[in-house]
Amino acid sequence: MTGWSHAFLGAVLGVVPLVTALLFAPPAWPTALRIVGFTLALAAVIVAMACPRAARRGSVRLANRLLGAELPAPLELRAGESPGGRWVNRLRTAAWLVAHMALGGVVTGLTGLLMFTAVTFASVWMSGGGTVDALGQPLTVDSGLPGLWAWGAVAGCLAVIVAVCAGAAAALRLLALVFLDHRPAERLAAVEERMRQLALHNRLAQELHDSIGHTLTASTIQAAVAGELLERDPDAARRALSSIEETSRAAMDDLDHVLGVLREGRSPRAPQPTLGDLGPLVERVRRAGAELSVETLGAVDRIPATASREAYRIVQEGLTNALRYGTKTGVVLKVAEQDGWLTVELTNPVDSGAGCFRSGDRRGQGNGLAGIAERVRLLRGEMSAGTTQSGDGEGDEQGGTRWRLLARIPLRSAP
């Protein structure tokens, strides 16, 4: 039934160009001129109907819904796309409309004729018999048992209708794949767009992991501090609770932003934090009870935006894990821009072998270190993480075993 519905829509759609073309073939014109006028007008109207993008989108939706064609949605026009490529799709849509209208008209007319024939045979037999004109051949239908063959004719007409509808649906489905499916260039563009969306979603997921993970870690520590100070120092407990409120509100803003991007499939437009926003991050870590010293070297505020954003996330994830797994004392953060490299170094003491990302520890099997490594790799940088003894790190004056995270990102393209 859906195949017949699709064919019927094609027949109805064909009325517009057909009537318009007849206006350009008046009976007073010579036969040759009438044929030329009819053909040109018909082609012009069909091409005009195929030009709007809505025509192709509508054709794809109808073919998918009524024919089960499973065609991909047409791609939107891309910047820089050649006019030739657009006209190729318009002409392909016009060819599809011609096929849809022609087959639709044939199927609609044939099924209408067969249905009329079936009804005629049935009505003549039920009225007591008579003569039926079948394709110019008179057939006598007797009443009663001798005329029961008429019901065989009715069944045959219905069977032919079913076969015609099934054949037309199969033919239209094949033609839809030819004229409405993506061209090779469009398939490549669709794959590229899908890869871009996946990369965007992966990046957003990593940023959400970093932001929410940092907030939850800091809030948990501050809540514990507030619980301890609630009776001894109510003012300090209130400050800790206020800090939890601020960090939670910032995390909710990040969450709303990321979920909005994922729901709408748009690119993020809200400004992302950079190394210029380290101040609030450092302050939140210190309010969580960590002894954190920060050293900067070079023009950190003039680092390219991409490297600065990724470096901020690296620092955020490193500090989060220092709070989560470290001793929260003697944490040192160094950010340096020197000789065309951006260096981020974070160290903190290790208490009985418990570092930020201790190898083999289940706590270090999350996405933190892997996420940092992925960010650094995408920027063609280098990263190392592990325990180090006193004096192993550059400028490391702390004693004992320390966990050290070092990331170096090039700020200039390789020659």
ChimeraX attribute file (.defattr): number of C-alpha atoms within 10 A of each C-alpha:
attribute: neighborCount
match mode: 1-to-1
recipient: residues
	/A:1	11
	/A:2	14
	/A:3	24
	/A:4	22
	/A:5	16
	/A:6	22
	/A:7	27
	/A:8	21
	/A:9	16
	/A:10	23
	/A:11	21
	/A:12	13
	/A:13	18
	/A:14	20
	/A:15	13
	/A:16	14
	/A:17	21
	/A:18	18
	/A:19	13
	/A:20	15
	/A:21	22
	/A:22	17
	/A:23	14
	/A:24	19
	/A:25	20
	/A:26	14
	/A:27	10
	/A:28	7
	/A:29	12
	/A:30	10
	/A:31	12
	/A:32	10
	/A:33	13
	/A:34	19
	/A:35	16
	/A:36	13
	/A:37	18
	/A:38	22
	/A:39	16
	/A:40	13
	/A:41	21
	/A:42	22
	/A:43	17
	/A:44	16
	/A:45	16
	/A:46	21
	/A:47	20
	/A:48	15
	/A:49	20
	/A:50	23
	/A:51	17
	/A:52	12
	/A:53	17
	/A:54	12
	/A:55	17
	/A:56	24
	/A:57	17
	/A:58	13
	/A:59	18
	/A:60	24
	/A:61	19
	/A:62	15
	/A:63	22
	/A:64	17
	/A:65	15
	/A:66	17
	/A:67	22
	/A:68	15
	/A:69	22
	/A:70	15
	/A:71	17
	/A:72	15
	/A:73	16
	/A:74	19
	/A:75	14
	/A:76	7
	/A:77	11
	/A:78	8
	/A:79	6
	/A:80	6
	/A:81	9
	/A:82	10
	/A:83	8
	/A:84	9
	/A:85	13
	/A:86	14
	/A:87	13
	/A:88	12
	/A:89	21
	/A:90	22
	/A:91	17
	/A:92	20
	/A:93	27
	/A:94	24
	/A:95	21
	/A:96	23
	/A:97	24
	/A:98	19
	/A:99	18
	/A:100	26
	/A:101	24
	/A:102	16
	/A:103	20
	/A:104	28
	/A:105	21
	/A:106	18
	/A:107	24
	/A:108	22
	/A:109	14
	/A:110	16
	/A:111	20
	/A:112	13
	/A:113	14
	/A:114	18
	/A:115	16
	/A:116	13
	/A:117	20
	/A:118	20
	/A:119	14
	/A:120	18
	/A:121	27
	/A:122	18
	/A:123	14
	/A:124	19
	/A:125	23
	/A:126	14
	/A:127	10
	/A:128	12
	/A:129	19
	/A:130	17
	/A:131	15
	/A:132	16
	/A:133	12
	/A:134	11
	/A:135	8
	/A:136	7
	/A:137	9
	/A:138	11
	/A:139	14
	/A:140	16
	/A:141	20
	/A:142	19
	/A:143	16
	/A:144	11
	/A:145	8
	/A:146	11
	/A:147	19
	/A:148	15
	/A:149	14
	/A:150	23
	/A:151	15
	/A:152	14
	/A:153	15
	/A:154	20
	/A:155	13
	/A:156	14
	/A:157	20
	/A:158	17
	/A:159	13
	/A:160	16
	/A:161	21
	/A:162	16
	/A:163	12
	/A:164	19
	/A:165	24
	/A:166	16
	/A:167	14
	/A:168	21
	/A:169	27
	/A:170	16
	/A:171	14
	/A:172	23
	/A:173	21
	/A:174	14
	/A:175	17
	/A:176	26
	/A:177	16
	/A:178	14
	/A:179	21
	/A:180	25
	/A:181	20
	/A:182	19
	/A:183	14
	/A:184	9
	/A:185	10
	/A:186	14
	/A:187	14
	/A:188	12
	/A:189	15
	/A:190	17
	/A:191	12
	/A:192	12
	/A:193	13
	/A:194	12
	/A:195	12
	/A:196	12
	/A:197	16
	/A:198	12
	/A:199	12
	/A:200	18
	/A:201	17
	/A:202	12
	/A:203	15
	/A:204	20
	/A:205	15
	/A:206	20
	/A:207	21
	/A:208	18
	/A:209	17
	/A:210	22
	/A:211	21
	/A:212	19
	/A:213	19
	/A:214	25
	/A:215	23
	/A:216	17
	/A:217	19
	/A:218	26
	/A:219	24
	/A:220	15
	/A:221	20
	/A:222	24
	/A:223	18
	/A:224	14
	/A:225	18
	/A:226	21
	/A:227	15
	/A:228	14
	/A:229	16
	/A:230	15
	/A:231	10
	/A:232	10
	/A:233	11
	/A:234	14
	/A:235	13
	/A:236	15
	/A:237	21
	/A:238	14
	/A:239	14
	/A:240	25
	/A:241	17
	/A:242	13
	/A:243	20
	/A:244	24
	/A:245	13
	/A:246	15
	/A:247	21
	/A:248	17
	/A:249	13
	/A:250	15
	/A:251	19
	/A:252	15
	/A:253	12
	/A:254	19
	/A:255	18
	/A:256	12
	/A:257	16
	/A:258	19
	/A:259	15
	/A:260	14
	/A:261	17
	/A:262	17
	/A:263	8
	/A:264	8
	/A:265	12
	/A:266	11
	/A:267	13
	/A:268	14
	/A:269	8
	/A:270	9
	/A:271	7
	/A:272	16
	/A:273	16
	/A:274	19
	/A:275	21
	/A:276	14
	/A:277	14
	/A:278	15
	/A:279	10
	/A:280	11
	/A:281	18
	/A:282	19
	/A:283	13
	/A:284	21
	/A:285	25
	/A:286	16
	/A:287	19
	/A:288	23
	/A:289	16
	/A:290	22
	/A:291	15
	/A:292	18
	/A:293	13
	/A:294	13
	/A:295	10
	/A:296	13
	/A:297	12
	/A:298	13
	/A:299	11
	/A:300	16
	/A:301	13
	/A:302	11
	/A:303	20
	/A:304	12
	/A:305	14
	/A:306	12
	/A:307	18
	/A:308	23
	/A:309	18
	/A:310	22
	/A:311	26
	/A:312	20
	/A:313	22
	/A:314	26
	/A:315	24
	/A:316	22
	/A:317	23
	/A:318	27
	/A:319	29
	/A:320	23
	/A:321	21
	/A:322	26
	/A:323	24
	/A:324	21
	/A:325	19
	/A:326	25
	/A:327	18
	/A:328	21
	/A:329	16
	/A:330	16
	/A:331	22
	/A:332	19
	/A:333	20
	/A:334	18
	/A:335	21
	/A:336	17
	/A:337	21
	/A:338	14
	/A:339	10
	/A:340	12
	/A:341	15
	/A:342	23
	/A:343	21
	/A:344	22
	/A:345	23
	/A:346	23
	/A:347	29
	/A:348	28
	/A:349	28
	/A:350	23
	/A:351	14
	/A:352	7
	/A:353	14
	/A:354	18
	/A:355	27
	/A:356	32
	/A:357	26
	/A:358	18
	/A:359	15
	/A:360	8
	/A:361	11
	/A:362	9
	/A:363	15
	/A:364	17
	/A:365	13
	/A:366	10
	/A:367	13
	/A:368	21
	/A:369	21
	/A:370	13
	/A:371	19
	/A:372	22
	/A:373	18
	/A:374	16
	/A:375	23
	/A:376	21
	/A:377	13
	/A:378	11
	/A:379	16
	/A:380	14
	/A:381	18
	/A:382	16
	/A:383	19
	/A:384	12
	/A:385	19
	/A:386	15
	/A:387	22
	/A:388	18
	/A:389	15
	/A:390	15
	/A:391	14
	/A:392	13
	/A:393	17
	/A:394	8
	/A:395	9
	/A:396	15
	/A:397	10
	/A:398	17
	/A:399	10
	/A:400	12
	/A:401	19
	/A:402	29
	/A:403	24
	/A:404	25
	/A:405	25
	/A:406	18
	/A:407	22
	/A:408	21
	/A:409	24
	/A:410	19
	/A:411	20
	/A:412	10
	/A:413	8
	/A:414	6
	/A:415	3
